[in-house]
Amino acid sequence: MPTAKLNKRTIDALKPPAEKQFVLWDNEIRGFGIRVLPSGLKTFIIQYRNAEGIKRRVNLGRFGVLTVDQARDLAKIKLGAVASGEDPAEDARRARNEMNVAELCEWYLTEARAGRILGRRNRPIKESSLAMDESRIRTHINPLIGKRIARHLTIADVEAMQDDVAKGKTGKPRTGGRGGKATGGRGVAARCLTTIQAILGHAKHKGLLAEHPTKGAKKLAGNKRTRRLSIAEIETLGKAMVFAEQQGVSPTGIAVIRLLLLTGYRREEGQAMQREWVNPMGGFVAFPDTKTGEQVRAIGPEAIKVIVAQPRITGNPYVFAATTGDGPFTAVSACLQRVCGFAGITGVTPHVLRHTFASIAAELGFSELTIRAMLGHASQNVTQDYIHVDEALKLAVRRTSDEIAKLLAQGAAKLDRLRLVA
């Protein structure tokens, strides 16, 4: 274990580790150290074995909030208590049982970002998911129940919170930063309940709560999204994409729209796709990470044509590269709205394109299980690792993609005829 004389100069010189955490121990007081996280956060800690021989670690406070001398004095007191048979970690655990909801949520965000709380499939929770959790916590959960003691919460409390969010009581206008205004609603309310229930569940699992106090709370039923493009709308969209490019709309954005419609991929899967993931000869894309984990997904020739047609930018690994920097194109939603404006089509989002792909597949006679595999849903009945090599699945994707490409081409041909008439 690395040791050194802990002082301000030594601690200031510590660099954040690339991953996990790093602890530098004091060479004067055994068990006293400073922990450094990849985020740069530095926290004074003590480590000891209690009367039962169990190793314990206790946070003393953040560097900057505590000086080195203050932390050293506190460490002496805590370690002295250990020598007397006390267990500061157990005392801290009892104190945490009196955490209010806001404090518990802060604990969750800190622990999850450090990788110490696992989510779906026992993997660390994605930063994008944590960002959404944090937004719900700050905007809706804390204002309504943040001051309540977590272990005293009841089912009635969290269901009342859900009802208040659904009625828009936590709505607020856009602040000028990133993101839009908070309006609440049933969907947001249900997700807030899911978030607080998950946090309470993690707290119980980690021993911060003896029981999950609101287990069994009822989540509001959401409005199932059923919007899809009709056959006529797909043709109209094909015509509008040609017209939009003539009007100066980003060709990259239009290409992403076409790819999403031809594949049923999620918005982020499409616009952030990297070239090295695509295997044109094999007819698949190997995603290192998706909403449901690592996946290999079939892709049809028409979609491959879209990918191959994209210009390569040196140093940029993405299929759909941003016009500046080395990142991916990120404005597909705005681009889609412009194209739909030309088409006179309303209520269309990238998810509608995904639902349209699924609907066309269903109309072609493919089973629900096959469609779930085409869309990359986690299958409960078929091992996902094997389904990608199924030639029948590749055929289903190709037939669906070809059908949509045909409809888009028919729309574009109608524009050509209009141009000839003009």
ABEGO torsion letter per residue (X at the ends): XBBBBBBAAAAAABBBBABEBBBBBBAABBGBBBBBBAAGBBBBBBBBBBAAGBBBBBBAEBBGABBAAAAAAAAAAAAAAAAAGBBAAAAAAAAAAABBAAAAAAAAAAAAAAGABBBBGGBBBBAAAAAAAAAAAAAAAAAAAAABBAAABBAAAAAAAAAAAAAGAABBBBAGBBEBBBAEEAAAAAAAAAAAAAAAAAAAAAGABABBAABGBBBBBBBBBABBBBAAAAAAAAAAAAAAAAAGBBAAAAAAAAAAAAAGBBAAAAAABBAAABBAAAGBBBBABBAAEBBBBBBBAAAAAAAAABBBBBGBABABBBABEABBBAAAAAAAAAAAAAAGBBGBBAAAAAAAAAAAAAAAGBBAAAAAAAAGBBBAABBAAAAAABAAAAAAAAAAAAAAAAAAAAAAAAAAAAAAAX
